[in-house]
Amino acid sequence: MREHVRTINDRFMDRDFWLRENLQYAKPNFRLRKCARFLNRETRGRHCDLLDVGCGPASLRRLLAPNIHYHGLDIAIQEPAPYLVQRDFVQDDISFGTKRFDIVVALGVFEYMGRHQAEKFEEIARILAPGGKFLMSYINFDHFRAMIYPAYNNVQSIAGLTTSLQRVFRVEKCFPVSHHWRHRQPGRNAWALQIPLERPIPWLSSWFAVEYFCVCTVPV
């Protein structure tokens, strides 16, 4: 896999930006559906508490099985609810009162964490219950047609990200969310084939994976 020099800047988007941006995710997209499939299968009907960091309009909640008790954290909550907390978790800590969680999810978040990445990993580790899992997504900036949006302030390779994760977590698996010859999520005609895929494809993934899921636990 090709290596990128890590690029970090101090530009962090404000609540007004995310109030607009989050509207794009009101309808569950491919990434959310693949995440929900993974979580529903992994929990096997076991009751557990989940925190969705950067939850946006909380669209993931609609896809989860009833045994997964959903909580969300975001800088721009569209519709207040008892299970949602509005907080700028760049400036403040990632937490939900004193609650600890069996699962913490962060989808499309760490591309925007800049120099705060390491401390946010530590905060997530602290709120995981014993045996809990952390699932995050991260863009594959080694894609051969990689698009780096101006709002991103944390750009690095998947290998670099994994190295950072391993300072706090045990990385159980890291696999592509999707593949596309353009740097975007797949069209609906590819969903049935790509949603079940949970392993890298030699050579192909390093060039054509759009983003990755990393599944982590806290070492005992």
N, C-alpha and C positions, 0 to 999 in steps of 0.2 A: 504494500500500500504506500502511495506517495505521502510525504510528510509536508505539512504546512507549518510555517512559523506562526506561532499563536499571535493573533491580533486582538488587542484589548484597547478600548477607549472609554472615556468617562461620560459618554452621552447616554443618559437613561430617559426613556420615554415617560411622559407624565400621564395622569389619569385621563385627561381629555383625549389623548391619542388612543388609549386602550378602550375607552367607551365606544369609539368608532370602530377600531380594529376588531373588537370582540364580536361585533355583529356578523362578521364573516363566518363565525363558527356556531351560529345558532342552530344550524342544521348539521347533525353529526356527519363528519367526513370519514374518509377511508381510515386515517390514523386512529380516530376515536373508536371506530368499529373493530379494528384489529386489537386495540388495547382492551376493549371490553370482552372480546372473545377470549383473550389470554387470561384475564382476571377471573371471568366466570368459570373457566375450566380449572384454573389453579386452586380456587377456593373450594371447589367440589361441594357446594351447598353449605359450607361451614360459615356460621355467622361471624362477621368481621367488620371492623371500622376502617374506612378509607378516607384519606385527605387528598383532595385534588388541588395541587398548588398551581396557581395561574389558571383557575377553572373557567374564566370567561363567563359565558352564559350557562354554565353547568350542564352542557349537553351530554357529557359522559353519563350523568346520573340516569338518563332515560334508557341507557343500553345495559345497565348492570342488573344482575339477578337480585331478587329481593333479599337474599342473605347478606349482601354487601351494603352496609349502612354508610351512606354518602355524606361527606362534608367538603366544603369548598372554600378556597381562600383566593382573593383576587384584589387588585388595586381598583377595579372598576366593576362592581356588582351591578348588573342590569336590573334585576328584580330581587329585592331583599327577601330572605327566608331564614328561618331559625337555623338551618344547617349551613348557612353561608356567612363568612366574615369578610368584610372589606378592609384591606390593609395594604399599604405599600410595603411589600415584604423585601424590597431592596433596602429601604431605610430601616425598617423594623425587622424583628425576627420572624422566622417561619414557625408559627405555632397556632394553636386553637385552644386558648385557655391553657389548662393543665392536662389536656387530653393527650393520650398516646394512641398510636394507630398501628393496625396490623399491616396496612398498605399505605404507602405514600406514592402518589403519581405526580409527575411534572412533565407535561407534554408541551413542547414548543416554548420552554421557559429559559433554559440555560444559554441559549444564544444571546440572551439579553441580560445576563448576570455579570458580565464584565469582570472587574477585579474582585467582585464579591463571591465568585464561584466557590472557593474553598470554604469560606465561612458558612455558606448556604448548605453545602454538603454536611458540614458538622451539625447545623441546626436540624436538618432532616434526620440525621442519625440519632439525635437526642430524643426526637418524638416518636421514633419507631418502638413499638412494643417488642418484647423478647421474641425472636423468631420472625419478626416482621420483614416485609420486603419493600424495597424502593424501586419503582419502575420509572425510567425517564426516557424521553426521546431526544435525539440530537441530529442536526443536519449533517449529511455527508459532504463536507466541503472539498473532498477529493473527487467528487463527481466530475466527469470530463467536461460537462457544461455547467459547472457550478455557478449559481447566482447568489451573490452576497448583497442582501438588501441593506440600505443605508441605516436602518434601525438596529441592525445587529451590532453588538459591541464586544462579542466574544466569539472569535473565529479560530478554530483549531481542527486538527485531524481527529478522527475517531480514536486512533491510537493514542494521541495526546490526551484526549478526554478520559480514556480508560485508565491511563497512568494516574491522572488526578483522582479519579474515583477510588482507585486502589489504595490511596493514602488514608481513606476513611472506611471504605466498604470492602466486602468480598464480592467481586463481580462474578455472578453465577453464569450469566450468559449475555451475549451481545449479538444481536442479529438484525438484518435489514427489515425495516418496516415495509418498504416497497422498492421496486425497480422501475425505472423509466428512462428512455433515451434523452428526454428533457428533464431538467431538474424540477420536477413537480410530481404531485401525487398521481397515481394511475387513474385512467378512465374507468367507468363502471364495468366495461366489458372484461377488465382484467381482475376485478375484485375477487371472484370465486377462486381464481388460481393463486392469487398473491396473499390473501388473508391467512390461509393455513401455513404459509411458508415461514419457518422459524429457524433458519440456518443460513449462513452466508453461502453464496455460490462462488466457488473458486474463480478467480480472475474477474468474473462478471460483476460481483458486488462492489469491488473496490472502485470500479469506474461508473457503474450505473445505479447503485443503491441511492435512493433519494435521501433517506435518513435511517437512523438505527434506533432500536430499543436496547437499553441496558437494564438488566435485572440484577439487583444488588441486595445483600444482607449485611448486617453489622457483625463483624467477627466477635466470637464469644471470648 
